[in-house]
Amino acid sequence: MQVAHRRAEANWDSVAPVISASASTGWAARTADLHAASMPQKDNLCGAFWGALVLTAAGYEHIDQDLVALESGTLLPDGPPHPPLPGVEPSVDYRLELGVAPEPQSGTAAAPLARAITRLSRGELEVVGVAGPWTAERVWALLELDPALPLIANIDTAPLWGSAATDEQCRAHLEQGSDDGPPADWSVGHFANPVAVERGRAGAIVTVRDTYPALGGGTHRQPAARMADALTRGDGREGGVLVVVPAARAEQLRQRLEADGFRVGFWDNGTPDIV
């Protein structure tokens, strides 16, 4: 495989922290307005979308999807753009020149995205990768670990319910374990932001923030078991969750995750790590 990688110069002097993130407020609530204002992602920059949101919320100025994509070695698919979702127009107004690769290798790999977040925070943030194993119970355990820590999930969207799942369908899953939700909106490797879980007598529902308003206004609900399937991935690739944490707490978090039976590390989602 030949990868054409072109790198522009970043203005490092303009990247500086201005405030400290509050650990006493849930990250999802604290960043709700920023999330709404940041959508939609640019095509193929879903990982960079969340990296930029995490860094901006932590107080770093002059961070956008393009800069995070550049620092992550994001690869755009060669060929003409196509609609990312039914009814959603392509968004390819990239500010920086990014690498290109055949479509199966395009996207953002997990490890370089993690390194980019650390680098752009000047080492104040670290990213701990969680590579599984994935069950419904492990999904909700990770979500209940610390609501102040952002989670970036690298998933296959095919196992998910569609974003139009109703309150009745969610209640039926919680109380009866029913899996009668709408079909998935799309089938693609993707980065999303799980932010909360509600547990019932027979099931658990995860609230997931996404990168397009077309997906439930940017937020949808998923059975925890389907989220586990999305993280396990049935498309021949691997998935996992990036946990963003203050650098001083990173080793403690790794030890806790390992003690809880998680596999700590990054995964191969099919995009080469060229950074």
C-alpha positions, 0 to 999 in steps of 0.5 A: 500500500502506498500512502501519500502523506503531506504535512503542513506546519502547525502554529504551536505558539498559538496553542496554549491552555487558558483554563483548567478543566473542572473535575467536579462537573460531569464532562458531558454536561459541561461540554453540551453547548460546545458539542452542539456548536461543533457539529457537524464533523468534516468528512473522515475527521470523526476522531479529530472532531472529538480530539478537538472538542476535548482539547477546547473544553480543557481550555486550549485555544486555536484547536480545530478538527483539521489541526488534530487530524494533521497531528494524528496522521488522519488519512483521507480516502482517495477518490471523489467525496460522497455523502457520509449519511443519507441526506447529509452533504459532504463537508470537505473544506479542509483547512490543512492538507492531509494525507490520502490513502485507499479508502479501506486504510483511510481514517484515524488510528487510535494510538496517534490520535491519543498521542496528538491529544497529549502533544497538543495539551503540552503533556498535561493530558494523557489518553489511556486506551481500553481495548476490551474485552467488551460486554454490556457489563463492561461498557457500563462499568467504564461509563460509571468509572468517572463522569468527569473523564471524556470517553472516545469510542472507536466503533463499527456503527452497524450493530447499533440501533438507529438514532430514532429509537423511541422512549418506549423502545428504550423503556422496553429494553430497560425493563424487559430486555427487548431489542426491538429498536430501529435498524442502524443509520449507517455502517462505518468505522466511527468515533463517538462519545458515550456519556451516560448509562441507565440500568434497568431490571433487564437491560442498560441504555447508553447515551451516545453523543455523535458528530452529526445533527442528523443522528438524533440531533447529535445524541442517541441511545443504545443498548449497552449490549449493542454498544459492546458489539459495536466496540468488538466490531464484526467488520474485521477490525478492532475497536476500543475506548480512549479515556482522556485523563490528566497526566498525573492520574494516568498511571493510577487509571491504568492500574485500576482498569487492569485490576478490573479486568480490562485490557489496557492498550490501543487497537488496530482499526485498519488505518496505519499509524504513520505519525 
